[in-house]
Amino acid sequence: MAEIELQSINKYYGKTHVIKDFSLKIKDQSFTTLVGPSGCGKSTLLRMIAGLEEINSGSILINNKSVNDLPPRDRGIAMVFQSYALYPHMTVFENMAFGLKIEKKSKDEINSRVKEAAKILQIEELLDRKPKQLSGGQRQRVAIGRAITRKPKVFLFDEPLSNLDAALRVQMRVELAKLHEQLDATMIYVTHDQTEAMTLSDEIVVLDEGKISQLGKPLELYNKPNNLFVAGFIGSPKMNFIPAKFISKNKNDIEIEFLNSKFIFNYENDINFKKQELIVGIRPENIHVSFDNDYNWRSKAFVVEKLGSSTFIYLDSHVEPVVVECDGDISVKTGDIINVKFNFEKIILFNK
């Protein structure tokens, strides 16, 4: 059992305020992912939970007990680093056993735990090899295995897949999801890759300059972002942002102007319409190519990306391009004039 609570955490590097009055409760046995751009403070938070960084103020609680003054080895936490951090002169077995030897476990217990972890990660045949004889994916499994052998309350992952190629990242995401199911441990995962966050997490925490911009389940953040930062960060390609002007609102219907046209549609979400300048947010998959005269807007395609199962069309809006997601076999080429329809039920309006 390992519930983690961060209470009003502040962290400074000199005069730079990196983590700003940060509070968060992480549920027992959950998989929580911290995401955000480089420099937003996500790795710093992870290192403070691990005890590798001091906090300037606030409290870190594990199972309602403060661990502020506990050294890393006494927190019941294991951390997996981006760089693997394996000892090159040791075999896989020795790397996985090293922490247990420091804890002065018996040889029988060390042997049992290492073999159990190796079986879970399917690296039993690698135990006699040294790191230089392993692929990147195998090295990452060894690093995770070293963490498993300690049977920690909490696993901390600091961008563990960023050094792997695309195919291995997909494979390791599956392995991490299976691992979470097998171990029933609390896992905190740091990444800048929102695909990893969407596929692995029970809850995502989006960080912006040391603060929580939004937290929630993956699809909540995808479908109902609180602000432009989250809307632009979650999703690939990102949500389209189109400048708009508010004209009027009657009951649940709203009239706005964007892309040089006026549109009336049903919109029930709360927003301050006293400000005339708005941003229309709409995902690429919610804009559809129209092959007849029933369309909302037309423009020239200046880039067409064919990815096999899907095609992305970039349309000229004279500001930022508007991205449309279509079926992979659509017959469109660069320079074509494209008619599109908007799914107005999926539009989100933001104050500029």
N, C-alpha and C positions, 0 to 999 in steps of 0.2 A: 504494500500500500504506500503510495507516494503522491500526496497532493502538494503542489508547490504554490506559494503565494508571494508575490512581490509587492511590497507596500511602500509607496512614495520613494522609489529609488532615484537617487541623483548621482551622476558621475561626471567629474570634470577632468580634463587633461589640461593643466595650466589654467588659463582663463576660458577655455572652450568648454561649454556646457553640452556634453555629448548625450547623456540620458537625463530627461527632464521630468522629475516628479512622476515616475512611471509606476503604475499599479496594474497587476494582472493576477488572476487566479487560474491555475492550470489543474484540471481535474485528474484524479487518479486513473491510471491506465489509458489515458487519452494520447492521441498523436497530435501535437500542436506545432504548427509551423510559423516561424517568424520570417516575414518577407519584407523586401524593400530595396531601394537602390543602394549602391555602395556608399558607405559613410553614414547610413541612417542609424546605426547603433545595434544592429541585431547580433553580431558576433560578440560585441562588448557585453551585452546582456547575458549571453550564453556563458561567457567566461566568468562573469560575476556569480552566476548560479553555481558554477563549478568550483568557485573559490580561487580562481587564477587571477582575478582582478579584485582589488578592494573597492568597496562602495564608499562614497563620501557621506551619504545620509540615506536613511530608510532601513527597511528590514527584509531579509529573505527567510521565509519559513518553509520548512519541509515537515509535513504532518503536524502543523501548528507549533513547531519548535523552531526557534531562531537558530540559524546556522551562520550568522554573521561572523562569529569568532572561531568557527570550526575550520581546521585545515582541509584541503581538498580530499585527502584520503579518508576522512571521517564523515563525509557527507552522504555516503552511500550512492555515489554518482560515478558513471563511467562516460568518458568523452571520446568521440571518434572525430579525428581531425581531417581537414581537406588534404593534407600532405601525407596521410597514412601514418607517419612517425614510427616506422618499423626500424629495429636495429639491424643493420645490414650484415653483421657478423654472426647473427643468431639464426637458427632454423625457424621455420614456422611454429613448430612446437614450442621452442624456447621463447619466441616472441609472445605467444599466447599465454605461456606459463609465467612470464616474468613478474607480473603484478601479484600473482599468488605466492611466488617465492618471497617477495618483499613482505607479504603478509604472514610469512612463515607457516603456510599450510603444509600438511604432510604430503609426501611423494604420491601416495595412493590417491589423495583427494585432488592433487594437481593433475595427475594422469587422467582421472575420471572426468574432471571438469573440462579439460582441453579436448578430450575425445568426444564428449557430449556436444560441445560447441562446434567442433569440426564436422560432426554428423549433421547438425542443424544447417550448417552453411555449405555442406557437400564439398568439403576440402580435405577429407580424410587422407586422400592419396598425396597431399602436398606437405604433410607434416615434417618430412625430412629435408625439404628444399629450403633454400635461402631466398630472401626477397628479390635478388637480381634475377632469379630463375622464374619469376612469376610475372604474369600479365598485370595490367592495371586493375582489372576487375578482381583478380585473385588477391592482389595486395589489399584491396579495400575489404574483401571478405575476411582476411586475416586480421585487419585492424578492428573490424566489427567483432570477430571472434574473441579477440583479446578483451574487448569490453564485456562480452557475454560471460566469459569465465568467472568474472568477479561477481556475477549475480547481483547487479546493482538495483537500487530502487528506481533510478532514473537513468535513461540514456540521453546523452546530448550529442547531436550530430551537427558539426560545423561545415556546411557545404561539402559533404562527403563524396558527391558524384561529379563535381565540377572538373576533375582531371580526366574523366573518362570520355570516350567517344560516344556519339549519339546512340548507337545500338546498345552499347553496354549500359548507358544511363537508363534506358528503358528496361533492360533486364534487371538491373539493380533496384529500380523502383519497385518492381514486382517482388523481388526478394525481401526488401525492407517491409513491404506491406504484409507479406507472409510471416516475417519475423515478429512483427508487432502482434499478430494474432497468436503466435505460438508462445510468446513470452509474457503476454498480459502486463507489460511494463509501461510506465509513463515515459513517453518519448517527446523530446523537444528538438525540433529540426530547423536549422537555419539555411536559407537559400535565397538567391536572387532570381531563381527560375520559377515563374509562377505556374508552369506545367507540373513541376514536382509538387508544389504546394497544393494544387487543385486535386491531384490524383492520390496523394498520401494522407491528407489531413482530416482529422475530425473537426478541427477549428484552425482558422488562419488569423494571424495577427499581422496587419499591414502597418509597418513603421514608416514614419516620415520625420526626419530630423529629431530623433530621440523621443518621439511621442507616438501614441497609438492613433492612427488615422481612422481605422475601423477594425473590428474583430467580429468573426462569425463563421458559420459553416461555409464551405467553398461556394456552393451555388447561391447562397445569400449575398455574398460579396460580388459574384458575377452578375446576378440579376438585379440587385438592389444596392448598388454602391452609394455611399453617403455623400461622396464628393468627387470632384474631377480627378483628383490624384488617384484614388482607388479605382475609379472607372477606367483610367488610362493605364494603370499598372496591371490589373487583373484582366487577362484575355490576350490572345495572340492570333491575328493582329489586334491591336487595341481598339476600343470603342471609337467610332467616328464622333468627332466634335464639330458641330456646324453652328456658326454664329446665327442668332435669331433675334427677332424683336417681338415683344408682347404687344398684342393689339387689344384684345378684350376677353372677358370670361363671363359666361352665363351658365349658372348652375354647374354642371360638370363638364360642359363644353368650353374649349379654349380656342381662340383664334391667334395664330402667330404667323410671322413672315420669316421664311428662310429660303435660301437658294432662289431669290427673286420671285417667289410665289407665296401666296397666302393659303394657309391650311386651317381647317376647323376639324377638331377631333376631340374625343372624350378623354379627359385627364383629371384624375381624382387625387393625385398625390399633393401633399402640402408643399407650397413654395411661395416665396414672397413675389407676387406679380406686380408690386408697386414699382419695381425696378424694370425698366423697359428692355434692357439688354439681357438676353438669355443665351444659353448654349443648349442646343439639341444634342443629346447623346443617343446613339443607336448603334447596335452591334452589326458587323458586316453580314451575319447570317439573317438579319431581320430586314435586309434590303433585297428585293427580288427583281430579276430581269423580267421585263414585260415585252412580249412579242406581238402585242396588238396596240390599239390606240388607248387602252386603259392604263395610263401611267401618271406618276406624280412629277417626274423630273427626267430630263435627258441631258447627256453630256458625252464628251469624247473620251474613249478609253486610251490612256497614254502608257499604261503598263498592264500586261496580262500575265499572271503567274499561274502556270498549270502544274499542280502538285500531284496529279493522278486521281485521287478520290475527290478532290475539290479544286476549284479555280478561283483565284482572287483577281478582281478587276479593279484597277485604280482609275477613278473618274476625276476629271478636272472640275474643281469648284471655284477656281480663282483665289482660293485661300489654301486650306489644307486639302489634299486629295481625299475623296470619299471612297472607301473600300467596300466592295460588294463581294460576298462569298456565294459561289454558284456550284453546281455539279461539275465534276471533273471533265465530263465529255461535252460541255457547252461549246458551241461553235462561235467563238468571239476572237478577234485579233486586234492588235494595236491599231488605233486610228478609227475604229468603228464608232458610230454614234449609238449609244446604249440608252434605251428607255428603262426606267426603274420605278417600282412601287415601294413605298415605305409601309412597314407593319407598325401602324400608329399605336397599337396596343403595347408595343415594346419600347416606345420612346420614353426617355427620361429627360426631364428639363432641369438644368442647373442655372443658378444665378451666376452671371459672368464674374 
